[in-house]
Amino acid sequence: MGADAERKERASWIDYVHDSVQLCRESIDQEHHAWDADPHYAHLVLYFCLTAIPPEQ
């Protein structure tokens, strides 16, 4: 699963970061619920990797 938040035209960097945070929260929540619902994964650990890019100069 991968999620990318495209920066909206004329969006400030702060707005872009807030949009990205919301997308991450929604994606993690959705994947976590799907993981918990599948008994085949009960013995495994779910990890997420979050990365960020620096603001444009």
C-alpha positions in Angstrom: 0.0 0.0 0.0 1.3 3.4 -0.9 -0.3 6.8 -0.5 0.8 10.0 -2.0 -0.7 13.4 -1.4 -0.3 15.6 -4.4 0.2 19.2 -3.5 -2.7 21.3 -4.6 -2.0 24.3 -6.8 -1.4 27.4 -4.7 -1.5 25.4 -1.5 0.9 26.5 1.2 3.5 24.2 2.5 1.6 24.0 5.8 -1.6 23.1 4.1 0.2 20.4 2.1 1.7 18.9 5.3 -1.8 18.9 7.0 -3.3 17.2 4.0 -0.5 14.6 4.0 -1.0 13.9 7.7 -4.7 13.3 7.2 -4.1 11.0 4.2 -1.5 9.0 6.3 -3.9 8.7 9.2 -6.7 7.5 7.0 -4.5 5.0 5.1 -2.9 3.6 8.3 -6.4 3.3 10.0 -7.8 1.5 6.9 -4.8 -0.9 6.6 -4.8 -1.6 10.3 -8.4 -2.6 10.3 -8.0 -4.8 7.2 -4.9 -6.4 8.9 -6.8 -7.1 12.1 -9.7 -8.6 10.2 -7.5 -11.3 8.5 -6.7 -14.2 10.8 -3.7 -15.2 8.6 -1.9 -12.2 9.9 -2.6 -12.7 13.6 0.9 -13.9 14.4 2.6 -11.1 12.4 3.5 -7.5 13.2 2.2 -4.7 11.0 4.7 -1.9 10.3 4.4 1.4 8.4 7.2 3.4 6.8 6.6 7.1 6.6 8.8 9.4 4.5 8.8 13.1 3.8 10.3 15.3 1.2 11.7 18.7 2.1 9.7 21.8 1.0 10.7 23.4 -2.3 13.2 26.2 -2.0 
